[in-house]
Amino acid sequence: MTESNRQAGPPIWVRPEPATRQPRFSRDQIAAAALAIADAEGFEAVSMRRIAAALGAGTMSLYRYIETKADLLALIDDALLGDSLVPGELPADWREALVLVARQTRAAYLPHPWAVQVLQGRPAAETAIAGPNGLRHFEQSLAALDSAPLDPAVKFDLLAIVDDYVFGHLLHAAEIADRTRAATADQDAAAATAEFVRAQLATGEFPHLSALAGEPAVHELGGLDRLEDRFERGLRLLIDGIAAQAGPA
């Protein structure tokens, strides 16, 4: 997003959408266009000009809807949080309900590996007011814990820790995807890196790494195909562990 020099005003959520009788675009359409550009070419390719072109509009006309980069990031973030909402009723069991919320959040962000790093790096002032879907997501998360025999402080901590776990997992998934793409794109560099590691292991300075490298099954553990299994196992261990430590309310 290259246009960042406009003076920041009130958060977009406290400003009404354009007051014309039939606005040409919705905020959801703008967010969807930005997501599509970022998914195809990286977030660096997102600009007001590119979004306007995708929507068939003039660049300046878009400033009637969003004024700053912070506005656009708020729309993107809220769109992804909308995708994070679990459709329908939550399970009656609070642990299963929380697992489902976390799983849905992972599924919403996983197709957009650039998103977590870009959105989580915003200044606190830009994230102080949640959008409508952000509020819905938080409400659904609280509803998931409604029957949990935990006091309110523990519930809040549990939601925060699960969020840390989910978004940490997503950052790791993005890193693995980036490394995989880089190795595929530049096989010479990947081969040189592998040779460097082999040479280092051969020095005998890394006995534990050498032993690990000799285990055939270990080579399957670091790929994207194992991430979901580790996510599910770690999530349940995390929730059960915190619940056991907290005890009944």
KENULO-288952 format. One record per residue (C-alpha): residue number from 0; z negated, x, y. Coordinates in steps of 0.1 Angstrom, whole numbers. Example, Ala and Ser with C-alpha at 12.3 -4.5 7.8 and 13.67 -1.06 7.14 Angstrom:
KENULO-288952
+-----+-------+-------+-------+
: seq :     w :     u :     v :
+-----+-------+-------+-------+
:   0 :   -78 :   123 :   -45 :
:   1 :   -71 :   137 :   -11 :
+-----+-------+-------+-------+
end
This chain:
KENULO-288952
+-----+-------+-------+-------+
: seq :     w :     u :     v :
+-----+-------+-------+-------+
:   0 :     0 :     0 :     0 :
:   1 :    12 :    19 :    31 :
:   2 :     3 :    -5 :    59 :
:   3 :   -34 :     3 :    66 :
:   4 :   -36 :     8 :   104 :
:   5 :   -42 :   -28 :   115 :
:   6 :   -76 :   -35 :   128 :
:   7 :   -99 :   -51 :   102 :
:   8 :  -111 :   -86 :   110 :
:   9 :  -133 :  -111 :    92 :
:  10 :  -128 :  -112 :    54 :
:  11 :   -98 :  -132 :    43 :
:  12 :  -120 :  -158 :    25 :
:  13 :  -137 :  -169 :    57 :
:  14 :  -103 :  -174 :    75 :
:  15 :   -83 :  -205 :    68 :
:  16 :   -48 :  -202 :    54 :
:  17 :   -19 :  -208 :    78 :
:  18 :   -23 :  -242 :    94 :
:  19 :    13 :  -253 :    91 :
:  20 :    19 :  -286 :    74 :
:  21 :    37 :  -269 :    45 :
:  22 :    29 :  -232 :    42 :
:  23 :    58 :  -213 :    28 :
:  24 :    36 :  -191 :     5 :
:  25 :     2 :  -194 :   -11 :
:  26 :   -22 :  -166 :   -14 :
:  27 :   -18 :  -168 :   -52 :
:  28 :    19 :  -162 :   -48 :
:  29 :    13 :  -131 :   -26 :
:  30 :   -12 :  -117 :   -51 :
:  31 :    12 :  -123 :   -80 :
:  32 :    40 :  -105 :   -63 :
:  33 :    18 :   -75 :   -55 :
:  34 :     6 :   -74 :   -91 :
:  35 :    41 :   -74 :  -104 :
:  36 :    52 :   -45 :   -82 :
:  37 :    21 :   -25 :   -91 :
:  38 :    25 :   -31 :  -128 :
:  39 :    61 :   -20 :  -127 :
:  40 :    59 :    10 :  -103 :
:  41 :    23 :    18 :   -96 :
:  42 :     1 :     6 :   -68 :
:  43 :    15 :    32 :   -45 :
:  44 :    48 :    12 :   -44 :
:  45 :    30 :   -19 :   -31 :
:  46 :    37 :   -25 :     6 :
:  47 :    41 :   -55 :    29 :
:  48 :    79 :   -48 :    29 :
:  49 :    81 :   -49 :    -9 :
:  50 :    60 :   -80 :   -12 :
:  51 :    80 :   -98 :    15 :
:  52 :   112 :   -88 :    -3 :
:  53 :    99 :  -102 :   -36 :
:  54 :    90 :  -134 :   -19 :
:  55 :   123 :  -137 :     0 :
:  56 :   105 :  -134 :    34 :
:  57 :   105 :  -112 :    64 :
:  58 :    79 :   -85 :    65 :
:  59 :    63 :   -97 :    98 :
:  60 :    61 :  -133 :    86 :
:  61 :    38 :  -121 :    58 :
:  62 :    11 :  -111 :    84 :
:  63 :     5 :  -148 :    90 :
:  64 :   -10 :  -148 :    56 :
:  65 :   -26 :  -114 :    52 :
:  66 :   -35 :   -90 :    80 :
:  67 :   -47 :   -58 :    63 :
:  68 :   -47 :   -38 :    31 :
:  69 :   -83 :   -51 :    25 :
:  70 :   -69 :   -87 :    26 :
:  71 :   -43 :   -79 :    -1 :
:  72 :   -69 :   -61 :   -23 :
:  73 :   -92 :   -91 :   -20 :
:  74 :   -64 :  -114 :   -31 :
:  75 :   -55 :   -91 :   -61 :
:  76 :   -91 :   -88 :   -71 :
:  77 :   -96 :  -126 :   -70 :
:  78 :   -64 :  -132 :   -90 :
:  79 :   -76 :  -109 :  -118 :
:  80 :  -111 :  -126 :  -117 :
:  81 :   -93 :  -159 :  -121 :
:  82 :   -77 :  -146 :  -152 :
:  83 :  -112 :  -134 :  -163 :
:  84 :  -124 :  -170 :  -165 :
:  85 :  -129 :  -183 :  -201 :
:  86 :  -110 :  -215 :  -204 :
:  87 :  -128 :  -245 :  -218 :
:  88 :  -165 :  -247 :  -229 :
:  89 :  -186 :  -216 :  -236 :
:  90 :  -202 :  -212 :  -271 :
:  91 :  -237 :  -226 :  -273 :
:  92 :  -251 :  -193 :  -285 :
:  93 :  -258 :  -172 :  -254 :
:  94 :  -249 :  -139 :  -270 :
:  95 :  -215 :  -153 :  -282 :
:  96 :  -209 :  -168 :  -248 :
:  97 :  -216 :  -134 :  -230 :
:  98 :  -194 :  -116 :  -255 :
:  99 :  -166 :  -141 :  -248 :
: 100 :  -169 :  -136 :  -210 :
: 101 :  -168 :   -99 :  -214 :
: 102 :  -139 :  -101 :  -238 :
: 103 :  -119 :  -123 :  -214 :
: 104 :  -126 :   -99 :  -185 :
: 105 :  -113 :   -70 :  -205 :
: 106 :   -82 :   -90 :  -215 :
: 107 :   -75 :   -99 :  -179 :
: 108 :   -76 :   -63 :  -166 :
: 109 :   -62 :   -44 :  -195 :
: 110 :   -25 :   -51 :  -187 :
: 111 :   -31 :   -37 :  -152 :
: 112 :   -44 :    -2 :  -159 :
: 113 :   -42 :     8 :  -122 :
: 114 :   -63 :   -21 :  -110 :
: 115 :   -99 :   -10 :  -119 :
: 116 :   -97 :    24 :  -101 :
: 117 :   -80 :     9 :   -70 :
: 118 :  -102 :   -22 :   -67 :
: 119 :  -135 :    -5 :   -75 :
: 120 :  -130 :    22 :   -49 :
: 121 :  -132 :    -2 :   -20 :
: 122 :  -159 :     1 :     8 :
: 123 :  -189 :   -21 :     4 :
: 124 :  -179 :   -40 :    35 :
: 125 :  -147 :   -52 :    18 :
: 126 :  -165 :   -65 :   -13 :
: 127 :  -194 :   -82 :     4 :
: 128 :  -179 :  -116 :     2 :
: 129 :  -166 :  -128 :   -32 :
: 130 :  -135 :  -149 :   -33 :
: 131 :  -134 :  -183 :   -50 :
: 132 :  -125 :  -169 :   -84 :
: 133 :  -152 :  -142 :   -81 :
: 134 :  -178 :  -169 :   -75 :
: 135 :  -165 :  -189 :  -105 :
: 136 :  -166 :  -158 :  -127 :
: 137 :  -202 :  -151 :  -116 :
: 138 :  -212 :  -188 :  -121 :
: 139 :  -196 :  -187 :  -156 :
: 140 :  -215 :  -155 :  -164 :
: 141 :  -248 :  -171 :  -154 :
: 142 :  -239 :  -202 :  -174 :
: 143 :  -234 :  -180 :  -205 :
: 144 :  -270 :  -169 :  -202 :
: 145 :  -285 :  -203 :  -194 :
: 146 :  -301 :  -207 :  -228 :
: 147 :  -311 :  -170 :  -232 :
: 148 :  -349 :  -165 :  -235 :
: 149 :  -349 :  -139 :  -207 :
: 150 :  -364 :  -140 :  -173 :
: 151 :  -340 :  -141 :  -143 :
: 152 :  -344 :  -104 :  -135 :
: 153 :  -334 :   -94 :  -170 :
: 154 :  -305 :  -118 :  -170 :
: 155 :  -292 :  -102 :  -138 :
: 156 :  -296 :   -67 :  -152 :
: 157 :  -279 :   -77 :  -184 :
: 158 :  -249 :   -90 :  -165 :
: 159 :  -247 :   -59 :  -144 :
: 160 :  -249 :   -36 :  -174 :
: 161 :  -223 :   -55 :  -193 :
: 162 :  -200 :   -53 :  -162 :
: 163 :  -206 :   -16 :  -161 :
: 164 :  -197 :   -13 :  -198 :
: 165 :  -165 :   -35 :  -195 :
: 166 :  -151 :   -17 :  -164 :
: 167 :  -161 :    18 :  -178 :
: 168 :  -142 :     9 :  -210 :
: 169 :  -112 :    -2 :  -189 :
: 170 :  -112 :    31 :  -169 :
: 171 :  -112 :    50 :  -202 :
: 172 :   -84 :    28 :  -216 :
: 173 :   -63 :    36 :  -185 :
: 174 :   -70 :    73 :  -189 :
: 175 :   -58 :    73 :  -226 :
: 176 :   -27 :    53 :  -216 :
: 177 :   -19 :    78 :  -189 :
: 178 :   -23 :   108 :  -212 :
: 179 :    -2 :    91 :  -238 :
: 180 :    26 :    84 :  -213 :
: 181 :    24 :   120 :  -200 :
: 182 :    26 :   135 :  -235 :
: 183 :    56 :   113 :  -243 :
: 184 :    74 :   121 :  -210 :
: 185 :    68 :   159 :  -212 :
: 186 :    67 :   169 :  -248 :
: 187 :    69 :   206 :  -239 :
: 188 :    38 :   204 :  -218 :
: 189 :    20 :   184 :  -246 :
: 190 :    29 :   211 :  -271 :
: 191 :    17 :   239 :  -248 :
: 192 :   -16 :   221 :  -243 :
: 193 :   -20 :   217 :  -281 :
: 194 :   -13 :   253 :  -286 :
: 195 :   -38 :   263 :  -259 :
: 196 :   -65 :   242 :  -277 :
: 197 :   -57 :   257 :  -311 :
: 198 :   -60 :   292 :  -296 :
: 199 :   -94 :   284 :  -281 :
: 200 :  -107 :   270 :  -313 :
: 201 :   -95 :   301 :  -332 :
: 202 :  -119 :   323 :  -310 :
: 203 :  -148 :   309 :  -329 :
: 204 :  -166 :   299 :  -297 :
: 205 :  -164 :   262 :  -305 :
: 206 :  -176 :   257 :  -341 :
: 207 :  -185 :   220 :  -336 :
: 208 :  -151 :   212 :  -321 :
: 209 :  -134 :   232 :  -349 :
: 210 :  -152 :   213 :  -376 :
: 211 :  -143 :   180 :  -359 :
: 212 :  -107 :   190 :  -356 :
: 213 :  -106 :   196 :  -394 :
: 214 :  -115 :   160 :  -402 :
: 215 :   -82 :   140 :  -406 :
: 216 :   -99 :   106 :  -398 :
: 217 :  -111 :   119 :  -364 :
: 218 :   -76 :   121 :  -351 :
: 219 :   -73 :    83 :  -353 :
: 220 :  -104 :    77 :  -333 :
: 221 :   -92 :    86 :  -298 :
: 222 :   -61 :    63 :  -296 :
: 223 :   -55 :    30 :  -279 :
: 224 :   -54 :    12 :  -313 :
: 225 :   -91 :    19 :  -319 :
: 226 :  -103 :     9 :  -284 :
: 227 :  -107 :   -28 :  -291 :
: 228 :  -128 :   -21 :  -322 :
: 229 :  -151 :     2 :  -303 :
: 230 :  -153 :   -22 :  -274 :
: 231 :  -164 :   -51 :  -297 :
: 232 :  -190 :   -30 :  -316 :
: 233 :  -205 :   -14 :  -285 :
: 234 :  -207 :   -47 :  -266 :
: 235 :  -227 :   -64 :  -293 :
: 236 :  -250 :   -34 :  -297 :
: 237 :  -255 :   -33 :  -259 :
: 238 :  -264 :   -70 :  -256 :
: 239 :  -286 :   -71 :  -287 :
: 240 :  -304 :   -39 :  -276 :
: 241 :  -312 :   -52 :  -241 :
: 242 :  -323 :   -85 :  -255 :
: 243 :  -346 :   -69 :  -281 :
: 244 :  -361 :   -46 :  -255 :
: 245 :  -368 :   -74 :  -230 :
: 246 :  -383 :   -97 :  -255 :
: 247 :  -388 :  -134 :  -248 :
: 248 :  -392 :  -147 :  -213 :
+-----+-------+-------+-------+
end
